Amino acid sequence: MKNTALQSRLAEEVLGFIGQRKTLQLATLGEDGVPYASYAPFAVADDRLYVVLSDIAVHGLNLLANPRASVLIIEDEDSAEEYFARVRVNYQVRATQLKTESDAGNMALNHLEKRFGERPRRLSELADFRLFSLAPVQGRYVKGFGRAYTLSGGTLGGENIEHLREGHRPRVPATA
């Protein structure tokens, strides 16, 4: 996408959409390669998503075994105009566990506290909870049918945004 004004507007739109959501869907892989899907409340700072996850809920342990994961942030069903094309952004991410007593961990917890009160910090003090940074590798922003964009460059808004122009095509009937 060469139009930098349009690219900037779309990046702001993506960040605005993320800022309106409070939870994300998280898909992880266990050591045995078995996928696991869950959700978590999140905060945003420095082009990262921050979550506090319990080992009991599996996804925290999965991220320790395999830091590659997928995140989906999606429009609420109740406000969606079209169930088949809900507004959403997904990312392939790389997870890093943060020590809560580190500067980065404290910053992440401060952002989580701004959104959710004191609960994230209290949870992070329990032995079975871990604080993670989820750094985007690449993503996709979907605004509806025919309005999908790839996000690349390692930022939530996308340093590079490309419109997926192929679109949906009619199925060609099989011939006998």
C-alpha positions in Angstrom: 0.0 0.0 0.0 1.8 3.2 -1.2 -0.7 5.7 0.2 1.0 6.6 3.5 -2.0 8.7 4.6 -4.3 5.7 4.1 -1.8 3.4 5.7 -1.5 5.7 8.7 -5.3 6.0 9.0 -5.7 2.2 8.9 -2.9 1.7 11.5 -4.8 4.2 13.8 -8.0 2.4 13.1 -6.5 -1.0 14.1 -5.0 0.5 17.3 -8.4 2.2 18.1 -10.2 -1.1 17.6 -7.8 -2.9 19.9 -8.1 -0.2 22.5 -11.9 -0.7 22.6 -11.6 -4.4 23.5 -10.7 -5.7 26.9 -10.0 -9.4 26.1 -8.3 -11.4 23.5 -8.5 -15.0 22.3 -5.3 -16.9 22.6 -4.3 -20.1 20.7 -1.2 -21.9 22.0 0.5 -25.2 21.4 1.5 -27.7 24.1 4.8 -29.6 24.1 2.9 -32.5 22.5 1.7 -30.2 19.7 -1.9 -30.2 20.8 -3.5 -26.8 20.3 -5.3 -25.0 23.1 -7.6 -22.0 22.8 -8.5 -19.7 25.6 -8.9 -16.0 26.4 -7.3 -13.4 28.6 -7.8 -9.8 29.6 -5.0 -7.7 28.1 -3.3 -4.3 28.1 -1.3 -2.6 25.3 1.9 -0.7 25.5 5.0 -0.3 23.4 3.5 -2.3 20.5 3.0 -5.3 22.8 0.0 -7.0 24.3 0.4 -7.9 28.0 -1.4 -10.7 29.8 -1.3 -12.5 33.2 -2.0 -16.2 32.7 -2.5 -19.1 35.0 -0.6 -22.4 34.7 -3.8 -24.1 35.7 -5.5 -22.8 32.5 -2.8 -24.5 30.4 -2.0 -21.5 28.1 0.8 -20.1 30.3 2.6 -23.5 30.4 2.1 -23.8 26.7 3.8 -20.4 26.0 6.8 -21.5 28.1 7.1 -24.6 26.0 6.5 -22.9 22.7 6.5 -19.1 22.6 4.8 -18.9 19.2 1.1 -18.3 19.5 -1.9 -16.7 17.7 -4.0 -13.9 19.1 -7.5 -12.9 18.0 -9.2 -9.7 19.0 -12.8 -9.6 17.7 -15.9 -7.4 17.6 -18.6 -8.4 20.1 -21.3 -10.6 18.7 -24.0 -8.3 20.2 -22.8 -5.3 18.2 -21.8 -7.0 15.0 -23.8 -6.1 11.9 -22.6 -9.3 10.1 -21.7 -12.5 11.9 -19.8 -13.9 8.9 -17.5 -10.8 8.7 -17.1 -9.5 12.2 -14.4 -6.8 12.6 -11.3 -8.5 13.9 -7.5 -8.4 14.1 -5.3 -11.4 14.5 -1.6 -11.7 15.1 1.0 -14.3 15.1 3.0 -13.4 18.2 6.1 -14.3 20.1 5.6 -14.6 23.9 8.2 -13.6 26.5 7.7 -14.2 30.2 8.4 -11.1 32.2 9.6 -11.1 35.8 7.1 -9.0 37.7 9.9 -7.3 39.7 11.7 -6.2 36.5 11.2 -2.7 35.0 9.4 -4.2 32.0 7.2 -6.3 34.2 6.3 -3.4 36.5 5.5 -1.3 33.4 3.2 -4.1 32.0 1.5 -4.5 35.3 0.9 -0.7 35.6 -0.8 -0.8 32.2 -2.9 -3.8 33.2 -3.9 -2.0 36.5 -5.0 1.0 34.5 -7.5 -1.1 32.6 -8.6 -3.6 35.3 -7.7 -2.3 38.7 -5.5 -4.1 41.2 -6.5 -7.7 40.3 -3.7 -8.2 37.6 -1.0 -7.3 40.1 -2.6 -9.5 42.8 -2.8 -12.4 40.4 0.8 -11.9 39.3 1.9 -12.4 43.0 0.4 -15.9 43.0 2.8 -18.8 42.3 0.7 -20.2 39.4 0.3 -17.0 37.5 2.8 -15.6 35.0 3.1 -12.2 33.2 3.7 -12.4 29.4 4.5 -9.9 26.7 3.1 -10.9 23.3 5.0 -9.2 20.5 3.4 -9.2 17.0 5.2 -10.8 14.2 2.6 -10.3 11.5 -1.2 -9.9 11.5 -4.4 -9.4 9.6 -7.1 -6.8 10.0 -10.6 -7.6 8.7 -13.2 -4.9 8.5 -15.7 -6.9 6.5 -16.1 -8.7 3.2 -13.5 -7.4 0.7 -11.8 -5.3 3.3 -9.0 -7.4 4.7 -5.4 -6.2 5.2 -2.1 -7.9 6.1 -0.1 -6.2 8.9 3.6 -6.6 8.9 6.6 -4.9 10.4 6.4 -6.1 14.0 3.9 -3.5 15.3 0.3 -3.8 16.3 -0.7 -1.1 13.8 1.4 -2.6 11.0 4.5 -0.8 9.6 3.4 -2.1 6.3 -0.3 -2.6 5.4 -1.4 -4.4 2.3 -5.0 -4.8 1.1 -5.8 -8.4 0.2 -7.1 -7.9 -3.3 -7.7 -11.4 -4.5 -11.1 -11.4 -2.7 -13.7 -14.1 -2.8 -14.4 -16.0 -6.0 -17.2 -18.2 -7.1 -16.6 -21.9 -6.9 -16.0 -23.5 -10.2 -18.2 -26.6 -10.6 -16.3 -29.9 -10.9 -16.6 -31.6 -14.2 -17.0 -35.4 -14.5 
